[in-house]
C-alpha cells in the first residue's frame, strides 16, 4: 500500500490490465497519482488498497456508474409537451428542463425551482437529444455546486441538535 495515493480520474470500457496487481482486466479504470510513482491505471479494488480506503473507492465507482446510467437514460425518459410545443420535464429534485427548437438548431433551459436559478444553453445543438444531455449536465453541475452548502447546513443542524 502506498500512502499519499489519490484518485485523479475515471474511465469506462477500456480493457487494460491493472498496473498494481497485473491480473484483473479492468472495465472501470481508476487513474491514480502518487508523487513518487507517477500515474497508474488500476481497477476499483486496487485503487481502494492504494489509497487505503476500499469503501471510498467502491462508493466513487458506484457513483460514477450511476451518473453514466442517468446520462444514458435521460433522453429516454417521458418528456411532456408544453402549450408552445416544447418538450419539458420536471425532475424530483426540483428542476424544470425545457428543450426548444429555434430554426435548425436546438437549445435548452433549466430552472431550479427552489432557488430560482435559470440557465440557458450557450451552444446550438443539432438534435433535441443533444440539447437534453446538455441541460442534464448543467443541472448536475448546479447540484454539485449546491451540495457543499447543503452538507454544511446539515452538519450545523446536527451539532445544534446535540447541544
C-alpha positions as CSV (number, residue, x, y, z in Angstrom):
1,X,0.0,0.0,0.0
2,X,1.2,3.5,-0.9
3,X,0.2,6.4,1.4
4,X,-0.4,9.6,-0.5
5,X,-2.0,7.9,-3.4
6,X,-5.0,9.8,-4.8
7,X,-7.6,9.1,-7.5
8,X,-7.5,11.7,-10.3
9,X,-9.8,10.3,-12.9
10,X,-12.2,7.6,-14.0
11,X,-12.9,6.0,-17.4
12,X,-15.1,3.3,-18.8
13,X,-14.9,0.5,-21.3
14,X,-11.2,0.1,-21.6
15,X,-9.7,-3.3,-21.4
16,X,-6.4,-2.9,-19.6
17,X,-4.5,-4.9,-17.0
18,X,-4.4,-3.4,-13.6
19,X,-1.0,-1.7,-13.1
20,X,-0.9,-2.8,-9.5
21,X,-1.9,-6.4,-9.5
22,X,-1.4,-7.2,-13.2
23,X,-4.1,-9.8,-13.0
24,X,-7.5,-8.4,-13.5
25,X,-8.9,-6.9,-16.7
26,X,-10.3,-3.6,-15.7
27,X,-13.6,-2.2,-17.1
28,X,-13.8,1.0,-15.0
29,X,-10.4,2.5,-14.9
30,X,-9.3,4.5,-11.8
31,X,-6.3,6.7,-12.7
32,X,-4.2,7.1,-9.6
33,X,-1.3,9.5,-8.9
34,X,1.5,9.4,-6.4
35,X,4.4,11.9,-6.3
36,X,7.0,9.0,-6.1
37,X,5.4,6.6,-8.5
38,X,3.6,8.8,-11.1
39,X,0.3,7.8,-12.7
40,X,-1.1,4.3,-12.6
41,X,-4.3,2.9,-14.1
42,X,-6.0,0.3,-11.9
43,X,-9.3,-1.2,-11.0
44,X,-11.6,-0.4,-8.1
45,X,-10.1,-2.9,-5.6
46,X,-6.5,-1.9,-6.3
47,X,-7.5,1.8,-6.1
48,X,-9.0,1.1,-2.7
49,X,-5.9,-0.6,-1.4
50,X,-3.6,2.0,-2.8
51,X,-5.4,4.9,-1.1
52,X,-6.2,2.8,1.9
53,X,-9.9,3.4,1.5
54,X,-11.6,0.5,-0.2
55,X,-15.1,1.6,0.8
56,X,-14.4,5.1,-0.6
57,X,-13.1,3.7,-3.9
58,X,-16.2,1.5,-4.2
59,X,-18.5,4.4,-3.5
60,X,-16.8,6.6,-6.1
61,X,-17.1,3.9,-8.7
62,X,-20.8,3.3,-7.8
63,X,-21.4,7.0,-8.1
64,X,-19.6,7.1,-11.5
65,X,-21.7,4.2,-12.8
66,X,-24.9,5.8,-11.6
67,X,-24.0,9.1,-13.4
68,X,-23.4,7.1,-16.6
69,X,-26.7,5.3,-16.2
70,X,-28.6,8.6,-15.7
71,X,-26.9,10.1,-18.7
72,X,-27.9,7.1,-20.9
73,X,-31.5,7.1,-19.7
74,X,-32.1,10.9,-19.6
75,X,-33.2,11.3,-23.2
76,X,-35.4,8.2,-23.0
77,X,-37.4,9.5,-20.0
78,X,-41.0,10.6,-20.6
79,X,-40.9,14.2,-21.7
80,X,-44.1,16.2,-21.8
81,X,-45.0,18.8,-24.4
82,X,-45.8,22.3,-23.4
83,X,-48.6,24.6,-24.9
84,X,-45.9,26.2,-27.0
85,X,-44.8,22.8,-28.4
86,X,-41.6,22.4,-26.5
87,X,-40.6,19.2,-24.7
88,X,-40.1,19.6,-20.9
89,X,-39.6,17.5,-17.8
90,X,-39.9,18.3,-14.1
91,X,-37.4,16.3,-12.0
92,X,-37.8,15.0,-8.5
93,X,-35.0,17.2,-7.3
94,X,-36.8,20.5,-8.3
95,X,-35.6,21.2,-11.8
96,X,-37.8,22.2,-14.8
97,X,-35.9,21.4,-18.0
98,X,-37.2,22.7,-21.4
99,X,-35.8,21.8,-24.8
100,X,-36.8,24.1,-27.7
101,X,-36.1,24.4,-31.4
102,X,-35.0,27.7,-33.0
103,X,-34.8,27.2,-36.8
104,X,-32.5,24.3,-37.5
105,X,-30.8,24.3,-34.1
106,X,-31.9,23.2,-30.6
107,X,-31.4,24.8,-27.2
108,X,-32.3,24.1,-23.6
109,X,-33.2,25.9,-20.5
110,X,-33.3,24.7,-17.0
111,X,-34.8,26.2,-13.9
112,X,-34.1,25.2,-10.3
113,X,-37.5,25.9,-8.8
114,X,-36.4,26.3,-5.2
115,X,-33.6,28.8,-5.8
116,X,-35.0,30.4,-9.0
117,X,-31.7,29.8,-10.8
118,X,-32.2,29.8,-14.6
119,X,-29.7,28.8,-17.2
120,X,-30.0,28.7,-21.0
121,X,-27.7,26.5,-23.2
122,X,-25.0,28.6,-24.7
123,X,-24.3,26.4,-27.7
124,X,-26.5,25.4,-30.5
125,X,-27.3,21.6,-30.7
126,X,-28.1,19.5,-33.7
127,X,-30.8,17.5,-32.1
128,X,-33.3,17.5,-29.2
129,X,-31.4,14.7,-27.5
130,X,-28.1,16.6,-27.6
131,X,-29.9,19.6,-26.1
132,X,-31.4,17.3,-23.4
133,X,-28.0,16.0,-22.5
134,X,-26.5,19.5,-22.3
135,X,-29.3,20.5,-19.9
136,X,-28.7,17.4,-17.8
137,X,-25.0,18.2,-17.5
138,X,-25.9,21.8,-16.4
139,X,-28.4,20.7,-13.8
140,X,-25.9,18.1,-12.5
141,X,-23.2,20.8,-12.2
142,X,-25.7,23.0,-10.3
143,X,-26.5,20.2,-7.9
144,X,-22.8,19.6,-7.2
145,X,-22.3,23.3,-6.6
146,X,-25.1,23.3,-4.1
147,X,-24.0,20.1,-2.2
148,X,-21.2,21.6,-0.1
149,X,-23.5,24.3,1.2
150,X,-26.2,21.7,2.0
151,X,-23.7,19.5,3.8
152,X,-22.5,22.4,5.9
153,X,-26.1,23.4,6.8
154,X,-26.8,19.7,7.8
155,X,-23.7,19.5,9.9
156,X,-24.6,22.7,11.7
157,X,-28.1,21.4,12.3
158,X,-26.8,18.2,13.7
159,X,-24.4,20.0,16.0
160,X,-27.1,22.3,17.2
161,X,-29.4,19.3,18.0
162,X,-26.6,17.6,20.0
163,X,-26.1,20.8,22.1
